[in-house]
Amino acid sequence: MSDGAGFKIDMSDVLPPVPKRRARARTLTEIRSVARSHTRTAINVLVGVMRSDEATPAARVSAANAILDRGWGKAQPLENSDDEVLELIHRVERIIVHPGKSGGEES
């Protein structure tokens, strides 16, 4: 491009305006999308580590926990102050593990 005086303007040195927040939001959305596109592969890797005899026990447990967290959600801590909740869990466990025993019997 040139003007009447023979002065040439080089447009390659002119930077386009950069949108501020929109670019960041789009970038986070794109990163999330790319990460989610690798979900199946990531789960397969976790399963491979969990099943590997060569992996350390800590790595196997970590992989198993990650799989469970994604499939079932993170475990919520129980309040020890509420004895009824713990009794219910104990009762359900007794029914599943020892169905022939009544609730009053101790093992």
C-alpha positions in Angstrom: 0.0 0.0 0.0 1.4 3.5 -0.7 0.2 7.1 -0.5 0.8 9.8 -3.0 4.3 10.7 -1.5 5.7 7.3 -2.3 5.7 6.2 1.4 4.9 2.5 1.7 3.1 1.1 4.8 4.0 -2.5 5.7 0.8 -4.1 7.2 2.6 -7.2 8.4 3.9 -5.2 11.4 0.3 -4.2 12.4 -1.2 -6.6 14.9 -4.9 -7.2 14.9 -6.8 -6.2 18.1 -7.0 -9.0 20.7 -10.3 -9.7 22.3 -9.8 -9.9 26.1 -12.2 -12.2 27.9 -13.7 -14.0 25.0 -10.5 -15.5 23.9 -9.8 -16.9 27.3 -13.2 -18.4 27.7 -13.0 -20.0 24.2 -9.5 -21.4 25.1 -10.8 -23.0 28.3 -13.8 -24.5 26.4 -11.4 -25.9 23.7 -9.1 -27.4 26.3 -12.1 -29.0 28.1 -13.3 -30.3 24.8 -10.0 -31.8 23.8 -9.5 -33.4 27.3 -13.0 -34.9 27.1 -12.3 -36.3 23.6 -9.5 -38.4 25.3 -11.8 -39.9 28.0 -12.0 -43.4 26.6 -8.2 -43.6 26.2 -7.6 -42.2 29.7 -10.0 -44.7 31.2 -8.3 -47.6 29.3 -4.9 -46.5 30.5 -6.2 -46.4 34.1 -7.7 -49.9 33.7 -4.4 -51.1 32.2 -2.5 -49.8 35.2 -5.0 -51.2 37.6 -4.8 -54.7 36.1 -1.0 -54.6 35.5 1.0 -57.1 37.6 4.1 -54.9 36.9 2.6 -51.7 38.4 3.2 -50.8 42.0 0.4 -51.5 44.4 0.1 -47.7 45.0 -0.3 -47.1 41.3 -2.9 -49.8 41.0 -4.9 -48.5 43.9 -4.6 -44.9 42.6 -5.9 -46.0 39.2 -8.7 -48.0 40.7 -9.8 -45.0 42.8 -9.7 -42.7 39.8 -11.9 -45.1 37.9 -14.4 -45.4 40.8 -14.5 -41.7 41.3 -15.3 -41.1 37.6 -17.9 -43.8 37.5 -19.6 -43.4 40.9 -18.5 -40.0 42.2 -16.1 -39.3 45.0 -16.9 -41.1 48.3 -18.5 -38.8 50.9 -17.2 -39.0 54.4 -19.7 -40.4 57.0 -20.4 -38.4 60.2 -19.4 -40.4 63.2 -21.8 -38.4 65.4 -24.9 -40.1 63.7 -25.0 -43.6 65.1 -28.2 -44.4 63.1 -26.3 -44.1 59.8 -23.5 -46.4 60.9 -26.0 -48.9 62.3 -27.8 -48.9 58.9 -24.6 -49.5 57.1 -23.7 -52.3 59.5 -27.1 -53.9 59.0 -26.9 -53.7 55.2 -23.4 -55.2 55.4 -24.7 -58.0 57.6 -27.5 -58.8 55.3 -25.3 -58.9 52.2 -22.3 -60.7 53.7 -24.1 -63.0 56.2 -27.7 -63.4 55.0 -28.4 -66.4 57.3 -27.6 -64.5 60.5 -30.2 -62.4 62.3 -29.6 -58.8 63.3 -29.1 -59.7 66.9 -26.3 -62.3 66.5 -22.7 -61.3 66.8 -20.0 -63.0 64.8 
